[in-house]
Amino acid sequence: MKALKITGKILVLFAIIFTVVSCISPTPVIQVYSGPKLPREQVAIVTMDSTLGVVNVNRVDPNPATTMRTMTLEVLPGKYNIRLFYDDGYQSSVDDLDVMLLAEAGKSYHIYAGAGGGSWDPYVLQK
């Protein structure tokens, strides 16, 4: 009987841990347009390598309150200049670099760091 109570408590503990962990998003999704959230088919989704962080989008900080700089961007169709920094935990970029994106509605894009040989050169590919 005592073993059954301990097992029950352990199962409850695991259920609580699972619930908390499943609610945590590793990268915030930032809506880079004003107004209500639009359906997925009307926006483009931009993800990036975990070593990259967004400085600004079209010279505007997408979310000054965020502390996690790696993020997923939700943008309207159009041209974007995304300024990035690189930080892999061992080395950080001295200079921020820009990547250009021509976003289309309903499409997904990923920004790669393109790091190698002590330098980095970000580039975008459609997923």
Number of C-alpha atoms within 10 A of each C-alpha: 6 7 8 9 10 11 12 12 12 12 12 12 12 12 12 12 11 11 11 10 11 9 8 9 8 12 15 16 15 16 19 17 14 7 7 7 11 13 9 12 11 15 24 20 25 23 20 21 16 17 18 22 20 23 21 17 20 14 11 13 15 18 17 10 7 12 8 11 18 23 22 20 23 21 22 20 17 12 13 17 16 20 20 24 22 25 15 13 7 5 10 13 15 9 9 13 17 20 15 15 19 12 20 19 16 14 16 16 20 16 21 18 23 12 13 8 5 7 10 15 13 20 15 18 11 13 11
